């Protein structure tokens, strides 16, 4: 559940888009919103894909850290 909620918190896009459209200025911008804006609004595909890969690597690192923590607790617990 922790892994799912972390991924959901990082990739929250739909609420920001529907409620604020990125907010006044960039007040409610998240990295997922910035990746969307780079690809579809600015038509800068290279930056958008690079951001998507960075997001994926961050999520992968967090998942691996959570799984390592869970496995460590099972061994010592």
C-alpha positions as CSV (number, residue, x, y, z in Angstrom):
1,X,0.0,0.0,0.0
2,X,2.9,2.4,0.8
3,X,4.4,1.8,-2.7
4,X,1.0,2.5,-4.4
5,X,0.4,5.6,-2.4
6,X,3.9,6.9,-3.1
7,X,3.5,6.4,-6.8
8,X,0.1,8.1,-6.7
9,X,1.5,11.1,-4.8
10,X,4.3,11.5,-7.3
11,X,2.2,11.1,-10.4
12,X,-0.8,13.2,-9.4
13,X,-1.7,14.9,-12.6
14,X,-5.4,14.7,-13.1
15,X,-6.4,16.7,-10.1
16,X,-4.0,19.5,-10.8
17,X,-5.1,19.6,-14.4
18,X,-8.8,19.6,-13.7
19,X,-8.8,21.9,-10.7
20,X,-6.1,24.5,-11.5
21,X,-4.6,23.8,-14.9
22,X,-1.1,24.2,-13.3
23,X,-2.3,27.0,-11.0
24,X,-1.7,30.7,-11.0
25,X,1.7,30.9,-12.5
26,X,3.4,27.7,-11.5
27,X,2.0,27.5,-7.9
28,X,0.6,24.0,-8.2
29,X,3.0,22.5,-10.6
30,X,4.3,19.0,-10.0
31,X,6.9,17.2,-12.0
32,X,4.3,15.2,-13.9
33,X,2.5,18.4,-14.8
34,X,5.8,19.9,-16.0
35,X,6.5,16.8,-18.2
36,X,3.0,17.1,-19.7
37,X,3.4,20.8,-20.4
38,X,6.8,20.2,-22.0
39,X,5.5,17.5,-24.4
40,X,2.0,18.8,-25.3
41,X,2.1,22.5,-24.7
42,X,5.6,23.4,-25.6
43,X,6.1,20.6,-28.1
44,X,9.5,19.9,-26.6
45,X,9.5,16.1,-26.9
46,X,13.1,15.6,-25.8
47,X,12.7,17.4,-22.5
48,X,9.3,15.7,-21.8
49,X,10.7,12.2,-22.4
50,X,13.7,13.0,-20.3
51,X,11.5,14.1,-17.4
52,X,9.4,11.0,-17.8
53,X,12.5,8.8,-17.6
54,X,13.6,10.7,-14.5
55,X,10.2,10.2,-12.9
56,X,10.4,6.5,-13.7
57,X,13.9,6.1,-12.2
58,X,12.9,8.0,-9.0
59,X,9.8,5.7,-8.6
60,X,12.0,2.6,-9.2
61,X,14.5,3.8,-6.6
62,X,11.7,4.4,-4.1
63,X,10.1,1.0,-4.7
64,X,13.5,-0.8,-4.3
65,X,14.1,1.1,-1.1
66,X,10.7,0.1,0.3
67,X,11.1,-3.5,-0.7
68,X,14.6,-3.6,0.8
69,X,13.2,-2.2,4.1
70,X,10.3,-4.7,4.1
71,X,12.6,-7.6,3.5
72,X,15.1,-6.4,6.2
73,X,12.2,-6.1,8.7
74,X,11.0,-9.6,7.9
75,X,14.5,-11.1,8.4
76,X,15.2,-9.2,11.7
77,X,11.6,-9.2,12.9
